[in-house]
């Protein structure tokens, strides 16, 4: 679980860096407005982080339910004996 969280964090950093480089290229080479490209870049990075966090929460919830289900099964077996 910790490794998955670390991977999501590194992935978010990678996306943020790539978007920043792309934003800089747009401003330098295509003379785009810095304010609007920064706003779009912020939205892209925020959405990416939110999607990654949602995926992490779904994974964590599934793992938690699996663990709780196995504990209930263990408890039922112990009580049946």
C-alpha positions in Angstrom: 0.0 0.0 0.0 2.8 2.4 0.8 4.6 1.6 -2.4 1.4 2.3 -4.4 1.0 5.6 -2.6 4.7 6.5 -3.4 4.1 5.5 -7.0 1.1 7.8 -7.2 3.0 10.6 -5.7 5.9 10.2 -8.1 3.5 10.0 -11.0 1.8 13.2 -10.0 5.2 14.9 -9.8 6.1 13.6 -13.2 2.8 14.9 -14.7 3.3 18.3 -13.1 6.8 18.5 -14.5 5.7 17.4 -18.0 2.8 19.9 -18.0 5.2 22.7 -16.9 7.6 21.9 -19.7 4.8 21.8 -22.2 3.5 25.1 -20.9 6.9 26.7 -21.1 7.3 25.5 -24.7 3.9 27.0 -25.6 4.8 30.4 -24.1 8.3 30.5 -25.7 7.7 29.1 -29.2 4.0 29.9 -29.8 3.9 33.1 -27.8 0.8 31.9 -25.9 -0.5 33.9 -23.0 1.2 32.8 -19.8 -1.8 33.4 -17.6 -4.2 31.2 -19.6 -1.7 28.4 -20.1 -0.9 28.4 -16.4 -4.6 28.2 -15.6 -5.0 25.3 -18.0 -1.9 23.6 -16.7 -3.2 23.9 -13.1 -6.5 22.3 -14.2 -4.7 19.4 -15.9 -2.5 18.7 -13.0 -5.3 19.0 -10.5 -7.5 16.6 -12.5 -4.7 14.1 -12.8 -4.0 14.2 -9.1 -7.7 13.8 -8.3 -8.0 10.8 -10.6 -5.0 9.2 -9.1 -6.3 9.8 -5.6 -9.7 8.4 -6.5 -8.0 5.3 -8.0 -5.9 4.9 -4.8 -9.0 5.2 -2.6 -10.8 2.6 -4.7 -7.8 0.3 -4.4 -7.6 0.9 -0.6 -11.3 0.3 -0.1 -11.2 -3.0 -2.0 -8.2 -4.1 0.0 -9.8 -3.1 3.3 -13.0 -4.9 2.4 -11.1 -8.0 1.4 -9.2 -8.0 4.8 -12.4 -7.4 6.7 -14.1 -10.2 4.8 -11.3 -12.6 5.6 -11.4 -11.6 9.3 -15.2 -12.3 9.4 -14.6 -15.7 7.8 -11.9 -16.5 10.3 -14.2 -15.4 13.2 -17.0 -17.5 11.8 -14.7 -20.6 11.6 -13.5 -20.0 15.1 -17.0 -19.7 16.5 -18.2 -22.8 14.6 -15.6 -25.0 16.3 
